[in-house]
């Protein structure tokens, strides 16, 4: 089951993709949920190179000046896995639970601090990460669970509960510009200190159950053709996009220099990505409804296995059912891909202090984002989906590469061509008079 966070006024509610609230589930007594999470953006560091060798809490009333003040809470059967879609995150759990573990607490005398100790072997050195969380607890009527996972909600305002092996890997998305957040080196160790207020909630508010037995794209067996849900797939789009349009957009996105991306990221200008501009220009020239020819960004949905689901083009987003998209803002490419077209940054509307709505080209909501509007650049994800498409969806990319051979991706009889009136050919280079599709 996939879940999402829905904003209702100033309140957040965990819902299924069809908008239904998650059934309520809570702990019987006040509980602290420990969920160590480490960010590893380096391909040469695997699970075998990482050890969580310490997890302890500082009891209420202790000053922590002596190591004996800390109480060990590290399970004997601690395990490290990649239980979330983003494989760059490592999460500690146990032999029968992937997403952390729990300990009972007295909410009137709760732990003052959590200490996590990581050991990471890199290609050049071994590194120790010491991560300290100074905590304040607020017991609410929502539930009895105080969870480190709740600190990572997109709608939060305090630093996220994530450890790093290098201070250079830390972004504002993790620190949330909290002035109390500190990370730096002490000899050969990385020291991280942060302060958080944890508000209690119910287990069902955290949405962790879906990760315990989740299947990810890396676990699937992609297929080249489909036999089921063909009508539903066709109903999700109002027009067929020639495969070469998407191929060209992907190619343009892949050629962008890192320095250019750094500039776009800093200036919130990913809408200038030539891949996005290319594919959106095709829609703005060809969309059946002229009123919807205002695309600036996209979202990709891709069939992988012969089942009823699309995989999201962005790796952190949940799957959705085939046949549930808004066809008036979508184009299909072959049997595998739906391109959904969105309006740009100028159309976003604020939701409270820390949220905004993204709109489709049809004027209907696409989704709401739990971040301040002035920090937003949703085109970052559109560009990223194009740039990473061939690696994330190799089978769909292989089918796109068959353009001109596979009839599922090209029907020449359906293409309109501009027949140009060409002057004396001696005055022109060859590229200026080749007949081009009207795309």
N, C-alpha and C positions, 0 to 999 in steps of 0.2 A: 504494500500500500504506500502511495506517495502522499505527502502532506504539504501544506503551504500555510503561511501566516496571513490572515486576513485582518485588515484594519477596520474597526467599527468605532468611529469617533476617535477617542484617545485610547481605546482598548484594543488589544491584539487577541485574536482567537485562532487556534490551530484547526484547520479544516482539511478535508479530503479535496482532490482536484475538482469534484463536482459541487464544492461549497458546503458539504455537510460537516457539522462539528464532530470532532473525534470523541468517542465515548469516554466518559470520565473514569479515571483510575488514579488512586492516590495511595500514599503510604499510611499505615495505621498510626505511626508515631513520628515526631520530628526526625528527619533523616538528612544527612549530608551526603550528597552524591559526588564522589571524586571521579573526575574524568580527565586524566592527563592527556594533553594533545600537543604534538610536536610538529613543526613545519619543516619539511625537508625538500627544498626545490632542486636538489642535485641528483642527477640520474645515477651517479656512481655510489650513492649511499642507499643501501637496502635495509630491510628489517634486520638482517644478520649483523649489521654494523651499529645497531642501536640497542641500548639497555636502559631501562628505568630501574635504577638500583636503590632509589630512596623515595619514600612518600611518608610524610609525618605531619602531625598537627601540634600546634602550641596550645596547651589547655588554657582555659580562662584563668586570669590572674597571674600567669607566669610571665617572666620578662624575656625568656629565651636567651639569656646571657650564657647559660650553661647548656651544653648539648643534651644533658640528661632531662631537661625540661620538655623536650619534644617526645611525642608518643608515636611509635612506628605504626603505620596503617597500611603498609605494603602487603598485599596478599602473597601467599607462598606460590600460588599458581598464576602469577601475573603473566599476561600475554600481550604482545604488540601486534596489531593488524592494521589494514587499510579498510575500515568498514564504511567509509563515506565516499561519495563519487570522486572527490578530488584526491587522487592518489598521492599528492604531496603531503597529506596529513597522516601522521601516525597517531593512533589512539591506543591507550593502555586499557586492558580489561582483564578478564580472568578466563579460565578454561571453558566456562559455560556462559560467558557474557562478554560481548565485544566492547560495549560502550561503558567502561568504567566499573565501579563498585560503590557500595554504600556503607555508611556507619551510622549508628544512632547517636543523637546529640540531645543535650538539654538546651532548649532555646533560651533559657534564662542565664545559662553559663556556657555559651557556645565557644568553640575554638577561636582563637584570635588570629591564627595564621596557618596556612598550608605551605609546606616546603616540598618541592619536587626536585629530584636529582637525576639527571640524564647523563649517560656516557655515550659518546658518538665517535666512531672511528672514521676518519676521513682519509683521503689518499695521501695526505701529507702529515697528519698528526691525529692524536686522540684528544678529544675535547670534553670537558665536564660543563654541564649547564646547571646552575643553581637558580631555581625559580621560586620566589616568595610571594604569596598572596596575603595581604593584610585584609581581613574580612570584617564586615559588619552584617549582622543578620536582622532581617525584618520578617517576622511571622505574619502572614496575611491570611485572609479567609479563603484564599484560592486553593491552598493545599498545605501539605506537611513536608514537601521536598525542597531542600536547599541544594541546587545543582550548579556545578561549574559549567554545565552545558548551557544553562540559561544566560550566561555571560556572553555567549557567542551569537545570540539572536541578532538578526539584522536590525531590529528596531531598538536595540539598546543604545546607551549613551556612554558607557564606561568601557575601559580596556577589555579586550577579549581575552579569554583564558587559553592562550596559545604560547608555547615555548619556542624559542628560536636558537639556532646554533651559531648565528652570525648577526650582529646588530644591523648590518646592511640589508638584511632580509625583511626588516620591520617596516611596515607602511602605516600611513594614517588610518587605514581601514581597520588595523588591529589596535593601535593605541587610542584612536578616536580623539587625538589631540589632548589627552588628559595630561596636565602638567606634572602629576605625581608619578607618571610612568617613567621608569628608569631601566636602561639596559646598557651594559658596557663590559669591558674586560677587567679582570683582576688576576694578574699573572696569566696562567693558561686556562682560566675559567671564564665563562660567560655568566654574569650575574644579572638577573632580571627581578625587579621589584615593582609591584603594582598594588593599588588599593581598590577594593570593590565592595559594593553593598549587594548582598544576595537576598532577593525577596523570595519567599516560599511560593511554591506552585504545586500542582498535581503532577504525577508521573505522565499523565496523558497530555499535559501542556507542553512537554518537551519533545514529543515526536521521535523518541529514540527507538521504539519498537521496530520501525521499518528498516532500520540499519542492521538489526541483529541477524536477519536472514536475507539481506538485500542481494540482488543479482545485478552486476554492473556490466557495462558494455564490454569490458575486458573479459567477461565470463561467457559471452555469447558466441554463437556460430552463425555469422552473417550468411545470407543466401543471395543469389543473383537474380532470381525471379520469384514471384509470389503467385499463389493460387487462391488465397482467401482475402476477404475484405477489399476486393478490387473496387466495388461500387462505392463503398464508404470512402475509400481513398479518393476516387474521382469526385465525390460530392464535396470534398474539402477545398476545392479550388474553382475559380471562375474562368481560368485561362491556362493554356499550356505554354510554358517558357521553353524556348529552344535551349538545348543543353549547352551550346557554345557560349551563351550569355553567362550562365553560372560558372562555366569553366574559366572564362576570361576574368570574371570578378574574383574568383579564387586565385588565379595567377597574379592579378594585380595586388591583391592583399598580401601574398607571400613575398613579394619583392620589396616591401617597405623596409627601409633601414631602421635599425633600433633607435638611432638618434631622432628620427622623425616621429617614431611612436612615443618616445619620451617627451617630445614637445607637445604632441597632441594630448597626452595624458595630463601634463601639467596645465595646459590651457583649456582642457575639456573640449577638444576640437576633433574628436574621432569621426565626426560627420564628414570631414574632408577626405577620408580614406577613399582612394580612387576605385577600389573594389566595390565599396558601398555605392559610390556615385554611379558607377557603371550599371549595376544591377537595378538601382532605383530609377535611373533614367529610362531603362527599358520598360519598367512598369509605368512610369509617368507618360510614356509615349503610347502604351498599348492597353492599359487597363480598360475593361469594357465600360465602366462608369467614369466619365470624365471628372466627376466631383471627387473621385478617390485618387486622382493622379497627383498626390502630394507626398509621396514616399521619400523619406530621408534615411530610414534605418530598416533593418530586416531581422527576422528570427527564422531559424531553420528547424524543420522537423523531418526526421529521417526514419524510414522503415529499415529494420535490420534483420529480424527473424520473421518467419511467416506466421505472425500472430496479430493481435488486435491493437498493438501499441506503436506509437512514434517514440523514438529517442530524441531528446532535446539536443540541439546543436551545441549548446553550452553545457559543459560536463557537470555543473553543480545543480542543474535544474531537473525536476522530475519528468518522467514519461507522462504522456497523455494518451487517451483512447483515439483511435482512428475514427473519423466521422464526427468529431466534435469541434472542429475549427470553424471560423467565420469565413465562408468561401469568397465573399465579395472583396476580401483583402488578401487573397492567397493565389499563388500560381503553383502548378505542379510541374515537376521535371521528371520525365520518365516514370518508372514504377516506384522509385525510392524516396523522392524528395518533395517536400512542400516548402515554399518560400512565403513567409508571412510578412507583409509590408506595414511599416509603422511610420507615424509622424515623428518629427524631430524634437529637439530640445525646446524650441520655442513654443511648443504646444503643451508642454508638461504643466500640470496644475498642482499646487501644493496641497498636502493633506496634513494638517496640524503643523507642528514645528519641525518634525523630522521624517517627512514622507512626501511623496508626490505620485501622481497618476501618469502612466504612459498610455498614449492613445494610438489606436490603429488608424489606418488611412480612411476607414469607413466611419470615423467619428465615435466608435465604441471603445470602451476601455480594453486595454491589453493586459496590464497588471499594475499593481501599486508597489512602490519601492520604499523600503524603510531606511531612507537616508535623506539628509538635507538636500534641497533642490540645487543649491549652489555648489554642491560637491558631486553632482550627477553628470554622467556621460554614458548613457545607455548604448551609444554607438560603439563604445569600446567592446561590448559583447558582440555586436553585429560584425565588426571587423575581425574579432577573434574567432568567430565561428567560420568565417570564410578562410582565414589564414590557417586554421587547424583542421580544416575539413578532411583533407586527404589522409591525415594521420588518424583522426578519430573514426572516420567511416571509410576504410580502405575498399570495401566491396562496392559501396555506392560510387566512390571515386573511380573505381575500375570500370563501372558501367558508364559513367560520364566520359571516360576516355575512349569508349567505343563509339562515340558520336561519329556518324557517317557510315557506321557498319551495322549497329544494332538498331533495328526499326523502332524499338521501344523509346529511343531517344531522338530519332529524327524521322520526320515524315515530310520529305521535300515537297510533296504535292500541297502541303498546308502552308508553305512559306511564300510570302509575297515579295517580289523583287522590284527594286527601282531600276527601270531601264533608262540609262543615262544617254543623253544626246552628246556624243563625243566628237570634238573637233579633230583636226588633223592629228593622227596618232604620233606623228614624228615630234609634235610639240609636247607630248606628255610622257612621263615615266610610267612603267607598267602598272604600278600600284594605284595610279590615279584613275584608271579606266576599267579595272576589274569589277565585274558586276557584284554588288553587295546585297545580302539579304536586308529586308526592311525590318530591323529589329531594334 
